[in-house]
Amino acid sequence: MSQERIQALQKALSDPDDAVRQAAASSLDTLEAREGIDALLAQLKSGERGQQIAAVYALEKINSPKVFIPLLETLKSKDPDLRAAVAQVLAGKRHPKTLAPLVKALSDPEPGVQVEIVRALAAFSDRRIPACLEPLLKKTDEVALAAVEALGTLGFAEGEPLLFAALTDERPRIRRAAAKALGQLQS
């Protein structure tokens, strides 16, 4: 990382304009995060559980192509909490190359992980997602609820038949969420 860039940003921290100071501070944070990317990736790969989860959340702030493959590999971890954390981070990144692996990960055996993956998919604007969520409507309450809420968040008319079906679900929470989601769909 360029020392000259850091010095310029440090100097900008004293700028009389508050917005300039905030932008300089944010840029310094970003640069520092990028500098530590290799250490974070090593921590993600071979650190202890807590270190791995911390590394996942730290990688959320880094916009580098280097982070996607390790995060996607971690989505296959044996640790459900780690998989859920990765899904949350990938939701924030919304990178198109992560869409297919997230859809594939919907088959995760842990309902909590499935919920986070559904929430991650809801962050994408892709009309193919409602069809991927259909099988989840028959899963546990929390998974089905997340799927119905995601259909509303996505807002695509492709989700309408699924929401009509959810309106007849035996679970009141699912029916209530379906009624709300129908109001969120675009014409």
C-alpha positions as CSV (number, residue, x, y, z in Angstrom):
1,M,0.0,0.0,0.0
2,S,1.3,3.4,-0.9
3,Q,2.7,5.4,2.1
4,E,2.0,8.5,0.1
5,R,-1.7,7.6,-0.1
6,I,-1.9,7.0,3.6
7,Q,-0.2,10.3,4.4
8,A,-2.5,12.2,2.1
9,L,-5.5,10.6,3.8
10,Q,-4.1,11.3,7.3
11,K,-3.7,14.9,6.3
12,A,-7.2,15.0,5.1
13,L,-8.4,14.0,8.6
14,S,-7.6,17.6,9.6
15,D,-9.6,19.1,6.8
16,P,-12.0,21.9,8.0
17,D,-14.9,20.1,6.1
18,D,-16.5,17.4,8.2
19,A,-17.5,15.4,5.0
20,V,-13.9,15.3,3.8
21,R,-12.7,14.1,7.3
22,Q,-15.3,11.3,7.2
23,A,-14.4,10.3,3.7
24,A,-10.7,10.2,4.6
25,A,-11.4,8.1,7.7
26,S,-13.5,5.7,5.7
27,S,-10.8,5.4,3.1
28,L,-8.1,4.7,5.7
29,D,-10.3,2.0,7.2
30,T,-10.7,0.4,3.8
31,L,-7.0,0.6,3.1
32,E,-6.1,-1.0,6.4
33,A,-8.7,-3.7,5.8
34,R,-7.2,-4.5,2.4
35,E,-3.7,-4.6,4.0
36,G,-4.8,-7.3,6.4
37,I,-6.7,-9.4,3.8
38,D,-4.0,-12.1,3.7
39,A,-4.0,-12.4,7.4
40,L,-7.8,-12.6,7.5
41,L,-7.8,-15.3,4.8
42,A,-5.3,-17.3,6.8
43,Q,-7.4,-16.9,9.9
44,L,-10.5,-18.0,8.0
45,K,-8.7,-21.1,6.7
46,S,-7.0,-22.3,9.8
47,G,-8.0,-20.2,12.8
48,E,-10.0,-21.4,15.7
49,R,-13.8,-21.2,15.4
50,G,-14.2,-17.7,16.9
51,Q,-11.3,-16.4,14.8
52,Q,-12.9,-17.8,11.7
53,I,-16.2,-16.2,12.4
54,A,-14.5,-12.9,13.2
55,A,-12.5,-13.2,9.9
56,V,-15.8,-13.7,7.9
57,Y,-17.3,-10.5,9.3
58,A,-14.0,-8.6,8.8
59,L,-14.0,-9.7,5.1
60,E,-17.4,-8.2,4.7
61,K,-15.8,-4.8,4.6
62,I,-13.2,-5.7,1.9
63,N,-14.2,-5.2,-1.7
64,S,-11.6,-7.5,-3.3
65,P,-12.1,-10.5,-5.7
66,K,-9.7,-12.4,-3.4
67,V,-12.4,-12.8,-0.8
68,F,-15.1,-14.6,-2.8
69,I,-13.5,-18.0,-3.3
70,P,-12.5,-18.5,0.3
71,L,-15.9,-17.3,1.5
72,L,-17.6,-19.7,-0.9
73,E,-15.4,-22.5,0.3
74,T,-16.3,-21.7,3.9
75,L,-19.9,-22.0,3.0
76,K,-19.2,-25.7,2.9
77,S,-17.7,-25.8,6.4
78,K,-18.9,-28.3,9.0
79,D,-19.7,-25.5,11.4
80,P,-23.3,-24.2,10.9
81,D,-22.6,-20.9,12.6
82,L,-19.7,-20.3,10.2
83,R,-21.9,-21.1,7.2
84,A,-24.6,-18.8,8.4
85,A,-22.1,-16.0,8.9
86,V,-20.8,-16.4,5.4
87,A,-24.3,-16.3,4.0
88,Q,-24.9,-13.0,5.9
89,V,-21.6,-11.5,4.5
90,L,-22.4,-12.7,0.9
91,A,-25.8,-11.0,1.2
92,G,-24.1,-7.7,1.8
93,K,-21.7,-8.2,-1.1
94,R,-24.4,-9.2,-3.7
95,H,-21.8,-10.4,-6.1
96,P,-23.3,-12.1,-9.1
97,K,-20.8,-15.0,-9.0
98,T,-22.1,-15.9,-5.5
99,L,-25.7,-16.4,-6.6
100,A,-25.4,-20.0,-7.9
101,P,-23.4,-21.3,-4.9
102,L,-25.9,-19.7,-2.6
103,V,-28.8,-21.4,-4.4
104,K,-26.9,-24.7,-4.2
105,A,-26.4,-24.1,-0.5
106,L,-30.2,-24.0,0.1
107,S,-30.0,-27.7,0.6
108,D,-28.0,-27.1,3.8
109,P,-29.2,-29.5,6.6
110,E,-29.4,-26.8,9.2
111,P,-32.6,-24.7,9.2
112,G,-30.7,-21.7,10.7
113,V,-28.3,-21.7,7.8
114,Q,-31.1,-22.1,5.3
115,V,-32.7,-19.0,6.7
116,E,-29.6,-17.0,6.3
117,I,-29.1,-18.2,2.8
118,V,-32.7,-17.3,1.9
119,R,-32.1,-13.8,3.3
120,A,-28.9,-13.6,1.3
121,L,-30.8,-14.5,-1.9
122,A,-33.4,-11.9,-1.1
123,A,-30.7,-9.3,-1.5
124,F,-30.3,-10.2,-5.2
125,S,-32.5,-8.9,-8.0
126,D,-32.9,-12.1,-10.0
127,R,-36.2,-13.3,-11.3
128,R,-35.1,-17.0,-11.0
129,I,-34.9,-16.9,-7.2
130,P,-38.6,-17.4,-6.5
131,A,-38.6,-20.8,-8.2
132,C,-35.6,-21.8,-6.0
133,L,-37.5,-20.9,-2.9
134,E,-40.6,-23.0,-3.6
135,P,-39.3,-26.2,-2.0
136,L,-38.6,-24.3,1.2
137,L,-42.2,-23.5,1.8
138,K,-42.7,-27.0,3.1
139,K,-39.8,-26.9,5.5
140,T,-39.7,-25.8,9.1
141,D,-41.6,-22.8,10.3
142,E,-38.5,-20.5,10.3
143,V,-37.3,-21.6,6.8
144,A,-40.8,-21.3,5.3
145,L,-41.3,-17.9,6.9
146,A,-37.9,-16.7,5.6
147,A,-38.8,-17.9,2.1
148,V,-42.2,-16.1,2.1
149,E,-40.6,-12.9,3.4
150,A,-37.9,-13.2,0.7
151,L,-40.6,-13.5,-2.0
152,G,-42.1,-10.2,-0.7
153,T,-38.7,-8.5,-0.5
154,L,-37.9,-9.6,-4.1
155,G,-41.2,-8.3,-5.2
156,F,-41.3,-10.3,-8.4
157,A,-44.6,-11.4,-9.9
158,E,-43.0,-14.8,-10.3
159,G,-43.5,-15.3,-6.6
160,E,-47.2,-14.7,-6.7
161,P,-48.3,-18.4,-7.2
162,L,-46.1,-19.4,-4.3
163,L,-47.6,-16.8,-2.1
164,F,-51.1,-17.8,-3.1
165,A,-50.2,-21.4,-2.0
166,A,-48.6,-20.0,1.2
167,L,-52.0,-18.3,2.0
168,T,-53.5,-21.8,2.5
169,D,-50.6,-23.1,4.7
170,E,-51.7,-24.7,7.9
171,R,-49.4,-22.3,9.9
172,P,-50.9,-18.9,10.7
173,R,-47.4,-17.2,10.7
174,I,-46.9,-18.4,7.1
175,R,-50.3,-17.2,6.0
176,R,-49.8,-13.8,7.7
177,A,-46.4,-13.4,6.0
178,A,-47.8,-14.4,2.7
179,A,-50.6,-11.9,2.9
180,K,-48.1,-9.2,3.7
181,A,-45.7,-10.3,0.9
182,L,-48.5,-10.2,-1.7
183,G,-48.8,-6.5,-1.0
184,Q,-45.0,-6.1,-1.7
185,L,-45.1,-7.6,-5.2
186,Q,-44.7,-5.3,-8.2
187,S,-47.5,-5.3,-10.7
